[in-house]
Structure formats: structure tokens, C-alpha cells
Amino acid sequence: MQLTDLSMLELAEKLAAGQVSSVEATRACLERIQRVDSTIRAFLRVDEKGALAAAEASDARRRAGTPASALDGVPVGLKDLFLTKGLETTAGSRVLEGFVPPMDATVVRLLREAGLPLLGKLNLDEFAMGSSNESSAYFPTHNPWDVTRTPGGSSGGSAAAVAAREVYGALGTDTGGSIRQPAAFTNTVGLKPTYGRVSRYGVIAYASSLDQPGPMTRTVADAAALLQVLAGHDPLDSTSAPVKTPDYSAELEGGVRGLKLGVPREYFAEGMDPEVEAAVRGALREYERLGATLVDVSLPHTRYALATYYLIAPAEASSNLARYDGVRYGLRAKDAKGLKELYALTRERGFGAEAKRRIMLGTYALSAGYYDAYYLRAQKVRTLIREDFTRAFQQVDALLAPISPVAPFKLGEKVNDPLSMYLTDVYTLPCNLAGVPGLSVPCGFTKAGLPVGLQVLGRAFDEALLLRIARAFEREHDFFRRLAPV
Ligand code: GLN
């Protein structure tokens, strides 16, 4: 077993016992990055100096017996959507190339205060728009389980880095599945918290009413520990919820005996990969064996979620992306004659095809003649989708479902067919539209050795229960102990 194979909490234990230093762990990650990242390509930027300086400071605190947190000294990575003071942040876009933020996102500040060395910035689909990492303006990331395949998206760099043991954990963001789907594709754990649980301040906006940052880790206990650092009310984010943060590790081992777990029938639609379905159904049987009662439930508006999401998310994106005009951030078309041409040329050169597609879709949906027919109607359907969940949670404690109808697909396979790419998100989007928390936990492999994830969905602010449910399954299996063959 190598140092980089440890989970976050295993490493934290060794740091606390003085058996290993944060500098050693950070160097081990940097060496691993050096060795494997030319194949995986998870990193857009490695911050060797910054990470080592933070590790040294952490070791000094440990020596003085004053660690800043339980995870003090555990090195992690950040999706390149989080603002990092003094370190370039691009959102995977040319339009932000060279942009060095003057401030940290709230969650980045929280990680620094908790003493976690930050190893660098991880690849993503441009502005988090995509499901495969292929819309990154820089390069696609490869899946450590099969490098000809996608690690998923948009937090694909984060998931791949965690699976390849280049980092002990990472932050991702999830607007329509971008934490959960890459976690499922890489045999890692990903949690999208309740909307409002984790601050969005300093997270580059894609679709503001849906975006939510969260932890990506190798174990459920690590996800709980990392969420503990991130969660909490932030006055700088007006949608941050003023609710108390529970102890996420306290009930982790509580099991599922006596719980009622709903199985939404709309989440097992035709067209699903039979091997993915078999792995998920196997997990359902396991929950019964562990003492939970499975209940057949219906979320009848699920079939409208895709259309609803692809009106609301692009509408918000078209508004959020209006600020990249060549005046304030990143790219500027210096040869432009006049202000209008500056806007046009900067945006023409700075945005990739997918971002342009979303801007056009969103602008259309919001335009005067179509607002009522598209945007307004989508908002009404969003309410119906949220009510589906409210009704289901009157019957059951949580829901179990697949994450993706397919296993990790080949790089290049769907890139020229946006609709088939969008369709891979059918089971993750409703959670964001409803604002409830969702988690992905490894639940098996296909015959070809590709990871499959199980989705656990819960009531708003019920992350602790989701983690407990996921842990009950994880405890019975060694899936999470299996290491990607990179
Ligand atoms: N794949 C979805 C999209 O392209 C979700 C992305 C995300 O959650 N950021 O919008």
C-alpha cells in the first residue's frame, strides 16, 4: 500500500499520530501527479509551491499540538471553477485564460483555514457545461479505469484525480449531476448538498439557482469529513441557508435497519444499460438484506426534467456569461475597433461551441416573444418536479436510484451529438431542480470493469442520513478498496 492510497481520514490519523508529515503526503501526491497525470490529464494547474508551503505550516501546527481541524494537512484539489487568490482560474474556458482572482471563494478560504494543502486546479467542462470533460477548452481528462473513456463531467478532473490517487479528495460543483455522475464513472463518492448548504460565493456561476459545490472522495466517511469543513451559512451568498450544521460523522455507522427507502419507477426506464441496471438492482437487494424496506414510489414529472433543465440552466447561463465581454476579465480582443466589436470578437474567440450553444438557447428562451412559452413554463414544471419529491418524502426516508443510464462511454463517442450527451443526465437533473441533496456511492462494475454508481436522494438538509445510507452499503463491500489500474 502506498501513501497516496490512503483515504483522507486514514491519512489524518497518521498525521495526528506523527507517523507521517503533511509535507511527505503532499510530496507523494506531487510525485504521483508527475507520474500519472500525463496520461490522466486531470490537472490544469499544479500549485507545488503553494501546496508545500501549506503542508509545512500544517506540520508546524501538528508539532505544536494545535491542528486547525481533523483534516489539517490532508492535500486536496479544486475544480477550476473555484476562485483562488493569486492562482489562475479559468473555468475551463479560453475567455478566462490568464485570469488571476483577487480573492478566494468562501469554500477555498474554509479549506485553507482548516489546514488542507491545495494541490492545484482540476479540469472541467467549459463553465461546467457538459457530462464528459470534452468541452474543456484545454484538453479532455481520461478515466483512470480505462483511459480511452470519459471520467464524466463536468467535475471530471476532480473525479479522475481522486480515483487516480493524485489527490486525497477534491471539490466539485453540481448543477445537473456534475459531482455525482463523474463520481459514479470513477468508483468514487460524490455528494451534492442541499441547495444553500454550501456557499457559492466565489464559485464561477453557471446556473445560479442550481449550482452547488460539494465533496468528491474515495470513501463515504471522507465525504462526511470534507462536507463538515464546507457546510455552513455564508452571509456573502444570499441563497446560503441559515441552518445549523450537524455532525456528519456522528451517525455514519447507524445502518439502515427500519428505514423506508423509495425506488422511483421512472428511474428505471427503457434504454438503460442492462449491466448498470443489474448493479443498481443488486444494491437494492442488499439494502433489503440490511433491514431496510424498499417502497415502490412514483415521481411522475421525471420525464419533463430534461427539457425543464435545458431551458432553465441555459437561461441562467446566458445571463451569467454576459459579463465576459473583454472589459473586466481574462481574454480581450485587442484588435477590435470599437466597443461592440470588442464584445463580439472577445466572445466569438473566448467561448467554445457548447458555451455558445447554451448562450443561444438561453437567450432565445428568455426573449420577449418566447419567455412565457419556454422560461416561465419551465419554472412551473420545476415546481411540479419539486412537489414530486415532497410527496415521495412523505412516504419514505430517502430514495435509491441509478446515477447514469450508461457506463462511462468512450471519449469522442457523444461529442458530436449534444442531445445524446444531455440524455445521460436524466437521473441526476431532477435533484438539482428540486434543490434536494444527492449522493453517488460505488455499487459495482460492468463485465468490462467499468464502475457503476448508486444514487441516494434525500430531503432538504438531510445529508447526514444520505451519508449513513451510503455507508451502510459501503461497509458490506470492497468496491471502494479497488484501485483504478493507472
Ligand atoms: N451535464 C449537465 C450540463 O451540461 C450538468 C452539468 C453540471 O452539473 N454542471 O449542464
Boltz pocket constraint, residues with backbone or C-beta under 6 A from the ligand:
constraints:
  - pocket:
      binder: B
      contacts: [[A, 127], [A, 128], [A, 129], [A, 130], [A, 131], [A, 153], [A, 154], [A, 173], [A, 174], [A, 175], [A, 176], [A, 177], [A, 178], [A, 179], [A, 206], [A, 313], [A, 425]]
      max_distance: 6.0
